[in-house]
Amino acid sequence: MGSTIYYFSATGNSLVIARQIAKMLGDCTIQSMAAELPDESVGGPDHPIGFVFSVFYVGLPKLVKQFVHRLNILI
């Protein structure tokens, strides 16, 4: 099973970076944080996940905070 990168990109810059990382990793999918949450738990020892997003003036974008708080991540 491959990796998954979750990204949030307002202008497209973070999407470009997520695509570059996925290409270097190989077996990797890219999912938008603006889309629906996954139905199942994500992550775990055999399925690494990563996050790509821009940091705004005072921290994380609201959408990123909400997505990560609602995501069920396996450790």
HTML snippet that shows the backbone in 3Dmol.js (N, CA, C, O; Angstrom):
<script src="https://3Dmol.org/build/3Dmol-min.js"></script>
<div id="view" style="width:600px;height:400px;position:relative"></div>
<script>
const pdb = `
ATOM      1  N   MET A   1       0.839  -1.175   0.000  1.00  0.00           N
ATOM      2  CA  MET A   1       0.000   0.000   0.000  1.00  0.00           C
ATOM      3  C   MET A   1       0.883   1.237   0.000  1.00  0.00           C
ATOM      4  O   MET A   1       1.898   1.267   0.695  1.00  0.00           O
ATOM      5  N   GLY A   2       0.521   2.245  -0.756  1.00  0.00           N
ATOM      6  CA  GLY A   2       1.340   3.434  -0.876  1.00  0.00           C
ATOM      7  C   GLY A   2       1.023   4.512   0.139  1.00  0.00           C
ATOM      8  O   GLY A   2       0.274   4.306   1.094  1.00  0.00           O
ATOM      9  N   SER A   3       1.612   5.654  -0.098  1.00  0.00           N
ATOM     10  CA  SER A   3       1.439   6.811   0.764  1.00  0.00           C
ATOM     11  C   SER A   3       0.308   7.691   0.236  1.00  0.00           C
ATOM     12  O   SER A   3      -0.106   7.574  -0.918  1.00  0.00           O
ATOM     13  N   THR A   4      -0.179   8.574   1.107  1.00  0.00           N
ATOM     14  CA  THR A   4      -1.172   9.563   0.693  1.00  0.00           C
ATOM     15  C   THR A   4      -0.728  10.931   1.184  1.00  0.00           C
ATOM     16  O   THR A   4      -0.314  11.085   2.333  1.00  0.00           O
ATOM     17  N   ILE A   5      -0.817  11.916   0.311  1.00  0.00           N
ATOM     18  CA  ILE A   5      -0.549  13.297   0.686  1.00  0.00           C
ATOM     19  C   ILE A   5      -1.874  14.045   0.623  1.00  0.00           C
ATOM     20  O   ILE A   5      -2.546  14.051  -0.408  1.00  0.00           O
ATOM     21  N   TYR A   6      -2.241  14.674   1.732  1.00  0.00           N
ATOM     22  CA  TYR A   6      -3.412  15.532   1.786  1.00  0.00           C
ATOM     23  C   TYR A   6      -2.920  16.968   1.631  1.00  0.00           C
ATOM     24  O   TYR A   6      -1.993  17.393   2.321  1.00  0.00           O
ATOM     25  N   TYR A   7      -3.548  17.712   0.717  1.00  0.00           N
ATOM     26  CA  TYR A   7      -3.073  19.064   0.462  1.00  0.00           C
ATOM     27  C   TYR A   7      -4.223  20.064   0.519  1.00  0.00           C
ATOM     28  O   TYR A   7      -5.380  19.716   0.286  1.00  0.00           O
ATOM     29  N   PHE A   8      -3.885  21.307   0.831  1.00  0.00           N
ATOM     30  CA  PHE A   8      -4.804  22.436   0.701  1.00  0.00           C
ATOM     31  C   PHE A   8      -4.046  23.518  -0.034  1.00  0.00           C
ATOM     32  O   PHE A   8      -2.952  23.914   0.369  1.00  0.00           O
ATOM     33  N   SER A   9      -4.642  23.994  -1.124  1.00  0.00           N
ATOM     34  CA  SER A   9      -3.969  24.983  -1.953  1.00  0.00           C
ATOM     35  C   SER A   9      -4.959  26.036  -2.416  1.00  0.00           C
ATOM     36  O   SER A   9      -5.858  25.746  -3.205  1.00  0.00           O
ATOM     37  N   ALA A  10      -4.796  27.250  -1.930  1.00  0.00           N
ATOM     38  CA  ALA A  10      -5.679  28.343  -2.345  1.00  0.00           C
ATOM     39  C   ALA A  10      -5.269  28.881  -3.718  1.00  0.00           C
ATOM     40  O   ALA A  10      -6.128  29.242  -4.523  1.00  0.00           O
ATOM     41  N   THR A  11      -3.974  28.934  -3.986  1.00  0.00           N
ATOM     42  CA  THR A  11      -3.486  29.518  -5.243  1.00  0.00           C
ATOM     43  C   THR A  11      -2.884  28.493  -6.194  1.00  0.00           C
ATOM     44  O   THR A  11      -2.589  28.822  -7.343  1.00  0.00           O
ATOM     45  N   GLY A  12      -2.697  27.260  -5.739  1.00  0.00           N
ATOM     46  CA  GLY A  12      -2.116  26.218  -6.579  1.00  0.00           C
ATOM     47  C   GLY A  12      -0.681  25.878  -6.238  1.00  0.00           C
ATOM     48  O   GLY A  12      -0.174  24.850  -6.686  1.00  0.00           O
ATOM     49  N   ASN A  13      -0.008  26.717  -5.453  1.00  0.00           N
ATOM     50  CA  ASN A  13       1.396  26.458  -5.121  1.00  0.00           C
ATOM     51  C   ASN A  13       1.583  25.178  -4.301  1.00  0.00           C
ATOM     52  O   ASN A  13       2.506  24.405  -4.555  1.00  0.00           O
ATOM     53  N   SER A  14       0.715  24.960  -3.330  1.00  0.00           N
ATOM     54  CA  SER A  14       0.844  23.754  -2.499  1.00  0.00           C
ATOM     55  C   SER A  14       0.535  22.493  -3.292  1.00  0.00           C
ATOM     56  O   SER A  14       1.117  21.439  -3.034  1.00  0.00           O
ATOM     57  N   LEU A  15      -0.366  22.591  -4.246  1.00  0.00           N
ATOM     58  CA  LEU A  15      -0.658  21.439  -5.107  1.00  0.00           C
ATOM     59  C   LEU A  15       0.569  21.073  -5.938  1.00  0.00           C
ATOM     60  O   LEU A  15       0.875  19.891  -6.098  1.00  0.00           O
ATOM     61  N   VAL A  16       1.263  22.055  -6.460  1.00  0.00           N
ATOM     62  CA  VAL A  16       2.483  21.802  -7.228  1.00  0.00           C
ATOM     63  C   VAL A  16       3.499  21.069  -6.359  1.00  0.00           C
ATOM     64  O   VAL A  16       4.111  20.098  -6.807  1.00  0.00           O
ATOM     65  N   ILE A  17       3.683  21.520  -5.133  1.00  0.00           N
ATOM     66  CA  ILE A  17       4.636  20.880  -4.206  1.00  0.00           C
ATOM     67  C   ILE A  17       4.183  19.464  -3.881  1.00  0.00           C
ATOM     68  O   ILE A  17       5.000  18.544  -3.862  1.00  0.00           O
ATOM     69  N   ALA A  18       2.881  19.274  -3.622  1.00  0.00           N
ATOM     70  CA  ALA A  18       2.364  17.935  -3.317  1.00  0.00           C
ATOM     71  C   ALA A  18       2.617  16.984  -4.482  1.00  0.00           C
ATOM     72  O   ALA A  18       2.986  15.829  -4.269  1.00  0.00           O
ATOM     73  N   ARG A  19       2.423  17.455  -5.700  1.00  0.00           N
ATOM     74  CA  ARG A  19       2.683  16.613  -6.877  1.00  0.00           C
ATOM     75  C   ARG A  19       4.157  16.261  -6.997  1.00  0.00           C
ATOM     76  O   ARG A  19       4.493  15.130  -7.350  1.00  0.00           O
ATOM     77  N   GLN A  20       5.040  17.207  -6.711  1.00  0.00           N
ATOM     78  CA  GLN A  20       6.480  16.937  -6.773  1.00  0.00           C
ATOM     79  C   GLN A  20       6.885  15.899  -5.727  1.00  0.00           C
ATOM     80  O   GLN A  20       7.668  14.994  -6.019  1.00  0.00           O
ATOM     81  N   ILE A  21       6.359  16.026  -4.525  1.00  0.00           N
ATOM     82  CA  ILE A  21       6.668  15.053  -3.459  1.00  0.00           C
ATOM     83  C   ILE A  21       6.149  13.677  -3.850  1.00  0.00           C
ATOM     84  O   ILE A  21       6.862  12.683  -3.710  1.00  0.00           O
ATOM     85  N   ALA A  22       4.906  13.608  -4.342  1.00  0.00           N
ATOM     86  CA  ALA A  22       4.317  12.326  -4.739  1.00  0.00           C
ATOM     87  C   ALA A  22       5.132  11.659  -5.843  1.00  0.00           C
ATOM     88  O   ALA A  22       5.322  10.443  -5.827  1.00  0.00           O
ATOM     89  N   LYS A  23       5.607  12.444  -6.791  1.00  0.00           N
ATOM     90  CA  LYS A  23       6.424  11.902  -7.877  1.00  0.00           C
ATOM     91  C   LYS A  23       7.719  11.309  -7.339  1.00  0.00           C
ATOM     92  O   LYS A  23       8.145  10.243  -7.784  1.00  0.00           O
ATOM     93  N   MET A  24       8.350  11.993  -6.385  1.00  0.00           N
ATOM     94  CA  MET A  24       9.600  11.490  -5.799  1.00  0.00           C
ATOM     95  C   MET A  24       9.357  10.238  -4.961  1.00  0.00           C
ATOM     96  O   MET A  24      10.208   9.349  -4.926  1.00  0.00           O
ATOM     97  N   LEU A  25       8.214  10.153  -4.289  1.00  0.00           N
ATOM     98  CA  LEU A  25       7.917   8.989  -3.453  1.00  0.00           C
ATOM     99  C   LEU A  25       7.545   7.759  -4.273  1.00  0.00           C
ATOM    100  O   LEU A  25       7.804   6.627  -3.865  1.00  0.00           O
ATOM    101  N   GLY A  26       6.946   7.987  -5.411  1.00  0.00           N
ATOM    102  CA  GLY A  26       6.534   6.848  -6.233  1.00  0.00           C
ATOM    103  C   GLY A  26       5.086   6.475  -5.971  1.00  0.00           C
ATOM    104  O   GLY A  26       4.182   7.190  -6.405  1.00  0.00           O
ATOM    105  N   ASP A  27       4.846   5.387  -5.281  1.00  0.00           N
ATOM    106  CA  ASP A  27       3.500   4.875  -5.023  1.00  0.00           C
ATOM    107  C   ASP A  27       2.787   5.790  -4.026  1.00  0.00           C
ATOM    108  O   ASP A  27       2.750   5.509  -2.828  1.00  0.00           O
ATOM    109  N   CYS A  28       2.223   6.883  -4.533  1.00  0.00           N
ATOM    110  CA  CYS A  28       1.652   7.913  -3.659  1.00  0.00           C
ATOM    111  C   CYS A  28       0.437   8.548  -4.325  1.00  0.00           C
ATOM    112  O   CYS A  28       0.471   8.872  -5.512  1.00  0.00           O
ATOM    113  N   THR A  29      -0.637   8.723  -3.558  1.00  0.00           N
ATOM    114  CA  THR A  29      -1.812   9.417  -4.062  1.00  0.00           C
ATOM    115  C   THR A  29      -1.900  10.795  -3.413  1.00  0.00           C
ATOM    116  O   THR A  29      -1.335  11.034  -2.346  1.00  0.00           O
ATOM    117  N   ILE A  30      -2.613  11.688  -4.075  1.00  0.00           N
ATOM    118  CA  ILE A  30      -2.798  13.050  -3.586  1.00  0.00           C
ATOM    119  C   ILE A  30      -4.296  13.281  -3.392  1.00  0.00           C
ATOM    120  O   ILE A  30      -5.091  12.998  -4.288  1.00  0.00           O
ATOM    121  N   GLN A  31      -4.680  13.795  -2.224  1.00  0.00           N
ATOM    122  CA  GLN A  31      -6.081  14.064  -1.923  1.00  0.00           C
ATOM    123  C   GLN A  31      -6.232  15.488  -1.410  1.00  0.00           C
ATOM    124  O   GLN A  31      -5.438  15.943  -0.586  1.00  0.00           O
ATOM    125  N   SER A  32      -7.235  16.183  -1.888  1.00  0.00           N
ATOM    126  CA  SER A  32      -7.503  17.544  -1.440  1.00  0.00           C
ATOM    127  C   SER A  32      -8.178  17.536  -0.077  1.00  0.00           C
ATOM    128  O   SER A  32      -9.081  16.737   0.169  1.00  0.00           O
ATOM    129  N   MET A  33      -7.741  18.423   0.804  1.00  0.00           N
ATOM    130  CA  MET A  33      -8.404  18.573   2.101  1.00  0.00           C
ATOM    131  C   MET A  33      -9.746  19.284   1.940  1.00  0.00           C
ATOM    132  O   MET A  33     -10.572  19.249   2.852  1.00  0.00           O
ATOM    133  N   ALA A  34      -9.974  19.925   0.802  1.00  0.00           N
ATOM    134  CA  ALA A  34     -11.248  20.597   0.555  1.00  0.00           C
ATOM    135  C   ALA A  34     -12.330  19.602   0.136  1.00  0.00           C
ATOM    136  O   ALA A  34     -13.514  19.940   0.138  1.00  0.00           O
ATOM    137  N   ALA A  35     -11.938  18.383  -0.221  1.00  0.00           N
ATOM    138  CA  ALA A  35     -12.899  17.337  -0.590  1.00  0.00           C
ATOM    139  C   ALA A  35     -13.451  16.693   0.685  1.00  0.00           C
ATOM    140  O   ALA A  35     -13.098  17.084   1.797  1.00  0.00           O
ATOM    141  N   GLU A  36     -14.310  15.716   0.503  1.00  0.00           N
ATOM    142  CA  GLU A  36     -14.884  15.010   1.645  1.00  0.00           C
ATOM    143  C   GLU A  36     -13.816  14.228   2.401  1.00  0.00           C
ATOM    144  O   GLU A  36     -12.799  13.827   1.835  1.00  0.00           O
ATOM    145  N   LEU A  37     -14.069  14.020   3.699  1.00  0.00           N
ATOM    146  CA  LEU A  37     -13.180  13.189   4.508  1.00  0.00           C
ATOM    147  C   LEU A  37     -13.237  11.747   4.030  1.00  0.00           C
ATOM    148  O   LEU A  37     -14.276  11.299   3.547  1.00  0.00           O
ATOM    149  N   PRO A  38     -12.141  11.017   4.157  1.00  0.00           N
ATOM    150  CA  PRO A  38     -12.179   9.588   3.834  1.00  0.00           C
ATOM    151  C   PRO A  38     -13.175   8.858   4.739  1.00  0.00           C
ATOM    152  O   PRO A  38     -13.327   9.213   5.908  1.00  0.00           O
ATOM    153  N   ASP A  39     -13.845   7.848   4.204  1.00  0.00           N
ATOM    154  CA  ASP A  39     -14.820   7.068   4.975  1.00  0.00           C
ATOM    155  C   ASP A  39     -14.151   6.207   6.034  1.00  0.00           C
ATOM    156  O   ASP A  39     -14.743   5.925   7.076  1.00  0.00           O
ATOM    157  N   GLU A  40     -12.929   5.791   5.773  1.00  0.00           N
ATOM    158  CA  GLU A  40     -12.223   4.878   6.666  1.00  0.00           C
ATOM    159  C   GLU A  40     -11.050   5.581   7.334  1.00  0.00           C
ATOM    160  O   GLU A  40     -10.676   6.687   6.943  1.00  0.00           O
ATOM    161  N   SER A  41     -10.478   4.943   8.334  1.00  0.00           N
ATOM    162  CA  SER A  41      -9.284   5.458   8.987  1.00  0.00           C
ATOM    163  C   SER A  41      -8.136   5.495   7.987  1.00  0.00           C
ATOM    164  O   SER A  41      -8.099   4.713   7.037  1.00  0.00           O
ATOM    165  N   VAL A  42      -7.204   6.410   8.211  1.00  0.00           N
ATOM    166  CA  VAL A  42      -6.053   6.553   7.318  1.00  0.00           C
ATOM    167  C   VAL A  42      -4.775   6.426   8.125  1.00  0.00           C
ATOM    168  O   VAL A  42      -4.783   6.542   9.350  1.00  0.00           O
ATOM    169  N   GLY A  43      -3.691   6.190   7.431  1.00  0.00           N
ATOM    170  CA  GLY A  43      -2.389   6.114   8.084  1.00  0.00           C
ATOM    171  C   GLY A  43      -2.075   4.720   8.570  1.00  0.00           C
ATOM    172  O   GLY A  43      -2.652   3.736   8.107  1.00  0.00           O
ATOM    173  N   GLY A  44      -1.162   4.649   9.501  1.00  0.00           N
ATOM    174  CA  GLY A  44      -0.707   3.383  10.041  1.00  0.00           C
ATOM    175  C   GLY A  44       0.688   3.060   9.535  1.00  0.00           C
ATOM    176  O   GLY A  44       1.212   3.747   8.659  1.00  0.00           O
ATOM    177  N   PRO A  45       1.285   2.017  10.086  1.00  0.00           N
ATOM    178  CA  PRO A  45       2.664   1.675   9.735  1.00  0.00           C
ATOM    179  C   PRO A  45       2.884   1.360   8.259  1.00  0.00           C
ATOM    180  O   PRO A  45       3.968   1.605   7.730  1.00  0.00           O
ATOM    181  N   ASP A  46       1.866   0.818   7.589  1.00  0.00           N
ATOM    182  CA  ASP A  46       2.008   0.427   6.185  1.00  0.00           C
ATOM    183  C   ASP A  46       1.450   1.447   5.202  1.00  0.00           C
ATOM    184  O   ASP A  46       1.478   1.226   3.992  1.00  0.00           O
ATOM    185  N   HIS A  47       0.946   2.559   5.715  1.00  0.00           N
ATOM    186  CA  HIS A  47       0.342   3.570   4.836  1.00  0.00           C
ATOM    187  C   HIS A  47       0.660   4.970   5.374  1.00  0.00           C
ATOM    188  O   HIS A  47      -0.191   5.602   6.000  1.00  0.00           O
ATOM    189  N   PRO A  48       1.870   5.448   5.133  1.00  0.00           N
ATOM    190  CA  PRO A  48       2.231   6.783   5.635  1.00  0.00           C
ATOM    191  C   PRO A  48       1.397   7.881   4.968  1.00  0.00           C
ATOM    192  O   PRO A  48       1.035   7.783   3.796  1.00  0.00           O
ATOM    193  N   ILE A  49       1.106   8.920   5.740  1.00  0.00           N
ATOM    194  CA  ILE A  49       0.387  10.065   5.207  1.00  0.00           C
ATOM    195  C   ILE A  49       1.198  11.330   5.468  1.00  0.00           C
ATOM    196  O   ILE A  49       2.035  11.376   6.369  1.00  0.00           O
ATOM    197  N   GLY A  50       0.934  12.350   4.665  1.00  0.00           N
ATOM    198  CA  GLY A  50       1.599  13.635   4.837  1.00  0.00           C
ATOM    199  C   GLY A  50       0.627  14.755   4.516  1.00  0.00           C
ATOM    200  O   GLY A  50      -0.430  14.528   3.927  1.00  0.00           O
ATOM    201  N   PHE A  51       0.996  15.964   4.908  1.00  0.00           N
ATOM    202  CA  PHE A  51       0.152  17.128   4.710  1.00  0.00           C
ATOM    203  C   PHE A  51       0.969  18.241   4.070  1.00  0.00           C
ATOM    204  O   PHE A  51       2.095  18.511   4.487  1.00  0.00           O
ATOM    205  N   VAL A  52       0.397  18.884   3.058  1.00  0.00           N
ATOM    206  CA  VAL A  52       1.047  20.020   2.401  1.00  0.00           C
ATOM    207  C   VAL A  52       0.043  21.166   2.378  1.00  0.00           C
ATOM    208  O   VAL A  52      -1.067  21.016   1.867  1.00  0.00           O
ATOM    209  N   PHE A  53       0.434  22.304   2.931  1.00  0.00           N
ATOM    210  CA  PHE A  53      -0.428  23.478   2.940  1.00  0.00           C
ATOM    211  C   PHE A  53       0.418  24.697   3.262  1.00  0.00           C
ATOM    212  O   PHE A  53       1.518  24.580   3.802  1.00  0.00           O
ATOM    213  N   SER A  54      -0.101  25.850   2.931  1.00  0.00           N
ATOM    214  CA  SER A  54       0.565  27.104   3.263  1.00  0.00           C
ATOM    215  C   SER A  54       0.170  27.517   4.674  1.00  0.00           C
ATOM    216  O   SER A  54      -0.945  27.246   5.121  1.00  0.00           O
ATOM    217  N   VAL A  55       1.079  28.166   5.364  1.00  0.00           N
ATOM    218  CA  VAL A  55       0.775  28.718   6.681  1.00  0.00           C
ATOM    219  C   VAL A  55       0.419  30.181   6.478  1.00  0.00           C
ATOM    220  O   VAL A  55       1.185  30.945   5.890  1.00  0.00           O
ATOM    221  N   PHE A  56      -0.743  30.557   6.967  1.00  0.00           N
ATOM    222  CA  PHE A  56      -1.186  31.931   6.828  1.00  0.00           C
ATOM    223  C   PHE A  56      -0.667  32.789   7.976  1.00  0.00           C
ATOM    224  O   PHE A  56       0.075  32.308   8.833  1.00  0.00           O
ATOM    225  N   TYR A  57      -1.048  34.023   7.989  1.00  0.00           N
ATOM    226  CA  TYR A  57      -0.547  35.035   8.917  1.00  0.00           C
ATOM    227  C   TYR A  57      -0.434  34.551  10.364  1.00  0.00           C
ATOM    228  O   TYR A  57       0.618  34.706  10.984  1.00  0.00           O
ATOM    229  N   VAL A  58      -1.486  33.980  10.897  1.00  0.00           N
ATOM    230  CA  VAL A  58      -1.474  33.584  12.307  1.00  0.00           C
ATOM    231  C   VAL A  58      -1.474  32.074  12.508  1.00  0.00           C
ATOM    232  O   VAL A  58      -1.689  31.617  13.631  1.00  0.00           O
ATOM    233  N   GLY A  59      -1.245  31.298  11.486  1.00  0.00           N
ATOM    234  CA  GLY A  59      -1.182  29.850  11.671  1.00  0.00           C
ATOM    235  C   GLY A  59      -1.850  29.086  10.554  1.00  0.00           C
ATOM    236  O   GLY A  59      -1.854  29.499   9.394  1.00  0.00           O
ATOM    237  N   LEU A  60      -2.420  27.952  10.944  1.00  0.00           N
ATOM    238  CA  LEU A  60      -3.049  27.057   9.970  1.00  0.00           C
ATOM    239  C   LEU A  60      -4.319  27.663   9.395  1.00  0.00           C
ATOM    240  O   LEU A  60      -5.053  28.355  10.100  1.00  0.00           O
ATOM    241  N   PRO A  61      -4.580  27.408   8.122  1.00  0.00           N
ATOM    242  CA  PRO A  61      -5.873  27.805   7.568  1.00  0.00           C
ATOM    243  C   PRO A  61      -6.994  27.050   8.297  1.00  0.00           C
ATOM    244  O   PRO A  61      -6.808  25.905   8.709  1.00  0.00           O
ATOM    245  N   LYS A  62      -8.130  27.681   8.450  1.00  0.00           N
ATOM    246  CA  LYS A  62      -9.257  27.084   9.175  1.00  0.00           C
ATOM    247  C   LYS A  62      -9.653  25.735   8.578  1.00  0.00           C
ATOM    248  O   LYS A  62      -9.927  24.792   9.320  1.00  0.00           O
ATOM    249  N   LEU A  63      -9.686  25.630   7.255  1.00  0.00           N
ATOM    250  CA  LEU A  63     -10.061  24.386   6.601  1.00  0.00           C
ATOM    251  C   LEU A  63      -9.104  23.250   6.977  1.00  0.00           C
ATOM    252  O   LEU A  63      -9.542  22.119   7.188  1.00  0.00           O
ATOM    253  N   VAL A  64      -7.809  23.540   7.062  1.00  0.00           N
ATOM    254  CA  VAL A  64      -6.812  22.533   7.429  1.00  0.00           C
ATOM    255  C   VAL A  64      -7.040  22.068   8.859  1.00  0.00           C
ATOM    256  O   VAL A  64      -7.026  20.866   9.125  1.00  0.00           O
ATOM    257  N   LYS A  65      -7.248  22.994   9.779  1.00  0.00           N
ATOM    258  CA  LYS A  65      -7.521  22.634  11.180  1.00  0.00           C
ATOM    259  C   LYS A  65      -8.727  21.724  11.282  1.00  0.00           C
ATOM    260  O   LYS A  65      -8.677  20.698  11.959  1.00  0.00           O
ATOM    261  N   GLN A  66      -9.807  22.088  10.618  1.00  0.00           N
ATOM    262  CA  GLN A  66     -11.032  21.290  10.678  1.00  0.00           C
ATOM    263  C   GLN A  66     -10.816  19.903  10.084  1.00  0.00           C
ATOM    264  O   GLN A  66     -11.289  18.912  10.640  1.00  0.00           O
ATOM    265  N   PHE A  67     -10.111  19.822   8.970  1.00  0.00           N
ATOM    266  CA  PHE A  67      -9.865  18.540   8.313  1.00  0.00           C
ATOM    267  C   PHE A  67      -9.066  17.616   9.226  1.00  0.00           C
ATOM    268  O   PHE A  67      -9.433  16.455   9.407  1.00  0.00           O
ATOM    269  N   VAL A  68      -7.984  18.117   9.797  1.00  0.00           N
ATOM    270  CA  VAL A  68      -7.113  17.288  10.630  1.00  0.00           C
ATOM    271  C   VAL A  68      -7.832  16.859  11.912  1.00  0.00           C
ATOM    272  O   VAL A  68      -7.655  15.727  12.361  1.00  0.00           O
ATOM    273  N   HIS A  69      -8.624  17.726  12.497  1.00  0.00           N
ATOM    274  CA  HIS A  69      -9.358  17.382  13.723  1.00  0.00           C
ATOM    275  C   HIS A  69     -10.379  16.288  13.473  1.00  0.00           C
ATOM    276  O   HIS A  69     -10.635  15.470  14.357  1.00  0.00           O
ATOM    277  N   ARG A  70     -10.967  16.259  12.287  1.00  0.00           N
ATOM    278  CA  ARG A  70     -12.011  15.267  11.983  1.00  0.00           C
ATOM    279  C   ARG A  70     -11.457  13.988  11.384  1.00  0.00           C
ATOM    280  O   ARG A  70     -12.165  12.982  11.330  1.00  0.00           O
ATOM    281  N   LEU A  71     -10.211  13.998  10.931  1.00  0.00           N
ATOM    282  CA  LEU A  71      -9.606  12.837  10.288  1.00  0.00           C
ATOM    283  C   LEU A  71      -9.280  11.763  11.326  1.00  0.00           C
ATOM    284  O   LEU A  71      -8.702  12.062  12.370  1.00  0.00           O
ATOM    285  N   ASN A  72      -9.646  10.529  11.042  1.00  0.00           N
ATOM    286  CA  ASN A  72      -9.346   9.410  11.943  1.00  0.00           C
ATOM    287  C   ASN A  72      -8.022   8.780  11.500  1.00  0.00           C
ATOM    288  O   ASN A  72      -7.979   8.024  10.530  1.00  0.00           O
ATOM    289  N   ILE A  73      -6.942   9.102  12.223  1.00  0.00           N
ATOM    290  CA  ILE A  73      -5.593   8.682  11.841  1.00  0.00           C
ATOM    291  C   ILE A  73      -5.161   7.483  12.691  1.00  0.00           C
ATOM    292  O   ILE A  73      -5.199   7.544  13.919  1.00  0.00           O
ATOM    293  N   LEU A  74      -4.757   6.412  12.042  1.00  0.00           N
ATOM    294  CA  LEU A  74      -4.196   5.249  12.732  1.00  0.00           C
ATOM    295  C   LEU A  74      -2.736   5.512  13.045  1.00  0.00           C
ATOM    296  O   LEU A  74      -2.012   6.095  12.238  1.00  0.00           O
ATOM    297  N   ILE A  75      -2.317   5.088  14.197  1.00  0.00           N
ATOM    298  CA  ILE A  75      -0.924   5.278  14.591  1.00  0.00           C
ATOM    299  C   ILE A  75      -0.201   3.949  14.538  1.00  0.00           C
ATOM    300  O   ILE A  75       0.992   3.884  14.835  1.00  0.00           O
TER     301      ILE A  75
END
`;
const viewer = $3Dmol.createViewer("view");
viewer.addModel(pdb, "pdb");
viewer.setStyle({}, {cartoon: {color: "spectrum"}});
viewer.zoomTo();
viewer.render();
</script>
